[in-house]
């Protein structure tokens, strides 16, 4: 991936994060809480497109694809944190 593609990808995720933050604030969330939720969501989703692209290519050896799968699964806990914040769950109620 070229540096331009990396920059474009970063810009796309940053724009989505800002959009989600704005939506949450408009729906009555505290701005700081909205920022945190948006950060967790984007962190949890960031590697999903890379994994999907790698799965579409799926060439041996599968090292890259399996590494991306690990990254997606490791970041899935961020989605759990966002879910907990959106649902008002305490840390003890979050399923990791």
Backbone as CSV, one residue per row, in Angstrom:
resi,resn,N_x,N_y,N_z,CA_x,CA_y,CA_z,C_x,C_y,C_z
1,UNK,0.849,-1.173,0.000,0.000,0.000,0.000,0.893,1.233,0.000
2,UNK,0.596,2.197,-0.852,1.387,3.416,-0.925,1.023,4.352,0.221
3,UNK,1.898,5.341,0.445,1.634,6.292,1.532,0.368,7.104,1.256
4,UNK,0.054,7.347,-0.028,-1.176,8.065,-0.374,-2.403,7.268,0.042
5,UNK,-2.388,5.952,-0.201,-3.520,5.118,0.188,-3.671,5.102,1.706
6,UNK,-2.562,5.050,2.422,-2.604,5.063,3.872,-3.205,6.373,4.370
7,UNK,-2.794,7.473,3.766,-3.318,8.782,4.149,-4.811,8.887,3.838
8,UNK,-5.207,8.386,2.669,-6.620,8.417,2.302,-7.449,7.572,3.257
9,UNK,-6.922,6.410,3.620,-7.637,5.538,4.553,-7.775,6.217,5.917
10,UNK,-6.690,6.830,6.391,-6.741,7.540,7.668,-7.783,8.651,7.611
11,UNK,-7.757,9.424,6.537,-8.720,10.523,6.381,-10.156,10.010,6.375
12,UNK,-10.387,8.883,5.708,-11.732,8.314,5.637,-12.217,7.907,7.032
13,UNK,-11.369,7.203,7.781,-11.767,6.784,9.122,-11.932,7.983,10.057
14,UNK,-11.092,8.991,9.894,-11.209,10.189,10.725,-12.521,10.917,10.433
15,UNK,-12.888,10.998,9.181,-14.153,11.636,8.810,-15.338,10.840,9.368
16,UNK,-15.269,9.527,9.303,-16.341,8.697,9.865,-16.424,8.875,11.382
17,UNK,-15.264,8.979,12.031,-15.249,9.176,13.487,-15.911,10.510,13.845
18,UNK,-15.563,11.555,13.106,-16.160,12.873,13.373,-17.662,12.864,13.116
19,UNK,-18.070,12.188,12.048,-19.502,12.095,11.731,-20.252,11.372,12.839
20,UNK,-19.711,10.258,13.291,-20.349,9.509,14.373,-20.403,10.342,15.646
21,UNK,-19.317,11.036,15.961,-19.292,11.906,17.138,-20.393,12.956,17.044
22,UNK,-20.488,13.593,15.897,-21.519,14.622,15.692,-22.917,14.029,15.868
23,UNK,-23.152,12.868,15.283,-24.462,12.224,15.409,-24.805,11.949,16.872
24,UNK,-23.835,11.425,17.618,-24.077,11.096,19.024,-24.356,12.349,19.849
25,UNK,-23.635,13.422,19.560,-23.871,14.692,20.268,-25.263,15.218,19.933
26,UNK,-25.625,15.156,18.661,-26.955,15.608,18.239,-28.064,14.801,18.908
27,UNK,-27.773,13.544,19.238,-28.762,12.687,19.899,-28.736,12.840,21.419
28,UNK,-27.940,13.779,21.925,-27.971,14.098,23.342,-26.814,13.564,24.176
29,UNK,-25.826,12.949,23.566,-24.673,12.454,24.314,-23.768,13.603,24.710
30,UNK,-23.112,13.442,25.845,-22.073,14.366,26.269,-20.964,14.346,25.210
31,UNK,-20.404,15.503,24.828,-19.376,15.526,23.788,-18.156,14.644,24.064
32,UNK,-17.705,14.608,25.310,-16.542,13.772,25.644,-16.901,12.293,25.500
33,UNK,-18.076,11.926,25.984,-18.533,10.542,25.861,-18.714,10.171,24.381
34,UNK,-19.251,11.084,23.593,-19.431,10.843,22.160,-18.082,10.622,21.479
35,UNK,-17.100,11.409,21.842,-15.742,11.237,21.293,-15.184,9.861,21.649
36,UNK,-15.351,9.456,22.901,-14.835,8.151,23.339,-15.526,7.009,22.602
37,UNK,-16.840,7.072,22.507,-17.584,6.018,21.807,-17.118,5.941,20.355
38,UNK,-17.009,7.083,19.707,-16.584,7.117,18.305,-15.178,6.558,18.135
39,UNK,-14.300,6.903,19.055,-12.935,6.371,19.009,-12.947,4.849,19.123
40,UNK,-13.698,4.324,20.087,-13.770,2.872,20.266,-14.343,2.178,19.037
41,UNK,-15.382,2.752,18.446,-15.983,2.142,17.251,-14.965,2.100,16.114
42,UNK,-14.310,3.216,15.849,-13.341,3.250,14.748,-12.153,2.336,15.021
43,UNK,-11.716,2.268,16.268,-10.619,1.364,16.612,-11.029,-0.081,16.337
44,UNK,-12.269,-0.416,16.659,-12.746,-1.768,16.441,-12.930,-2.128,14.978
45,UNK,-13.169,-1.129,14.132,-13.447,-1.386,12.713,-12.266,-1.143,11.781
46,UNK,-11.255,-0.476,12.258,-10.170,-0.006,11.391,-9.559,-1.087,10.506
47,UNK,-9.326,-2.272,11.031,-8.647,-3.311,10.262,-9.589,-4.216,9.467
48,UNK,-10.893,-4.036,9.610,-11.847,-4.896,8.910,-11.708,-4.793,7.384
49,UNK,-11.623,-3.595,6.778,-11.463,-3.536,5.318,-10.187,-4.237,4.836
50,UNK,-9.103,-4.101,5.600,-7.853,-4.768,5.225,-8.034,-6.283,5.243
51,UNK,-8.731,-6.780,6.271,-8.983,-8.215,6.354,-9.840,-8.679,5.178
52,UNK,-10.878,-7.937,4.859,-11.750,-8.314,3.743,-10.982,-8.346,2.417
53,UNK,-10.116,-7.363,2.209,-9.288,-7.356,1.001,-8.347,-8.558,0.970
54,UNK,-7.739,-8.852,2.099,-6.824,-9.993,2.167,-7.569,-11.302,1.929
55,UNK,-8.774,-11.417,2.467,-9.568,-12.629,2.242,-9.961,-12.762,0.769
56,UNK,-10.204,-11.651,0.117,-10.536,-11.673,-1.308,-9.368,-12.149,-2.159
57,UNK,-8.158,-11.854,-1.711,-6.959,-12.297,-2.429,-6.570,-13.704,-2.004
58,UNK,-6.645,-13.948,-0.701,-6.340,-15.233,-0.049,-5.299,-16.077,-0.785
59,UNK,-4.099,-15.559,-0.840,-2.999,-16.289,-1.469,-2.104,-16.883,-0.394
60,UNK,-1.580,-18.046,-0.700,-0.631,-18.672,0.217,0.688,-17.936,0.104
61,UNK,1.436,-17.806,1.158,1.090,-18.200,2.523,0.059,-17.240,3.110
62,UNK,-0.681,-17.713,4.049,-1.782,-16.948,4.639,-1.345,-16.081,5.818
63,UNK,-0.070,-15.882,5.972,0.463,-15.144,7.114,-0.160,-13.761,7.259
64,UNK,-0.225,-13.013,6.155,-0.794,-11.657,6.216,-2.264,-11.705,6.616
65,UNK,-3.023,-12.590,5.995,-4.455,-12.684,6.274,-4.700,-13.090,7.721
66,UNK,-3.966,-14.056,8.206,-4.141,-14.495,9.595,-3.713,-13.412,10.580
67,UNK,-2.679,-12.657,10.232,-2.265,-11.536,11.078,-3.348,-10.466,11.159
68,UNK,-3.979,-10.178,10.025,-5.071,-9.204,10.012,-6.275,-9.716,10.798
69,UNK,-6.548,-11.004,10.699,-7.640,-11.593,11.487,-7.365,-11.420,12.973
70,UNK,-6.129,-11.669,13.385,-5.765,-11.466,14.805,-5.972,-10.009,15.212
71,UNK,-5.552,-9.079,14.342,-5.727,-7.653,14.647,-7.199,-7.301,14.833
72,UNK,-8.053,-7.788,13.927,-9.494,-7.510,14.016,-10.054,-8.070,15.317
73,UNK,-9.683,-9.300,15.651,-10.206,-9.921,16.872,-9.700,-9.222,18.131
74,UNK,-8.446,-8.788,18.115,-7.908,-8.067,19.275,-8.612,-6.732,19.477
75,UNK,-8.962,-6.070,18.378,-9.623,-4.767,18.478,-11.126,-4.879,18.707
76,UNK,-11.667,-6.081,18.648,-13.108,-6.272,18.858,-13.540,-5.829,20.251
77,UNK,-12.637,-5.892,21.208,-12.993,-5.458,22.563,-13.343,-3.968,22.595
78,UNK,-12.803,-3.194,21.665,-13.155,-1.771,21.577,-14.624,-1.598,21.238
79,UNK,-15.141,-2.464,20.385,-16.565,-2.410,20.063,-17.404,-2.755,21.285
80,UNK,-16.909,-3.663,22.108,-17.606,-3.996,23.352,-17.660,-2.806,24.297
81,UNK,-16.553,-2.054,24.368,-16.541,-0.853,25.208,-17.530,0.182,24.683
82,UNK,-17.559,0.373,23.357,-18.510,1.331,22.758,-19.938,0.890,23.044
83,UNK,-20.199,-0.387,22.896,-21.536,-0.931,23.167,-21.942,-0.670,24.612
84,UNK,-21.020,-0.932,25.531,-21.305,-0.723,26.949,-21.629,0.739,27.238
85,UNK,-20.878,1.645,26.621,-21.129,3.068,26.837,-22.482,3.463,26.260
86,UNK,-22.807,2.958,25.089,-24.085,3.288,24.463,-25.262,2.740,25.255
87,UNK,-25.080,1.573,25.851,-26.163,0.944,26.607,-26.145,1.298,28.085
88,UNK,-25.131,2.050,28.502,-25.045,2.457,29.898,-24.665,1.334,30.836
89,UNK,-23.902,0.364,30.331,-23.462,-0.749,31.170,-22.205,-0.357,31.935
90,UNK,-22.042,-0.918,33.102,-20.826,-0.732,33.865,-19.752,-1.661,33.353
91,UNK,-18.488,-1.420,33.745,-17.376,-2.265,33.312,-17.591,-3.731,33.687
92,UNK,-18.260,-3.972,34.809,-18.474,-5.346,35.246,-19.511,-6.077,34.388
93,UNK,-20.254,-5.346,33.542,-21.278,-5.953,32.702,-20.825,-6.120,31.249
94,UNK,-19.599,-5.674,30.935,-19.090,-5.758,29.572,-18.558,-7.158,29.337
95,UNK,-19.025,-7.782,28.266,-18.512,-9.093,27.880,-17.327,-8.889,26.983
96,UNK,-16.165,-9.426,27.386,-14.920,-9.249,26.596,-14.683,-10.438,25.739
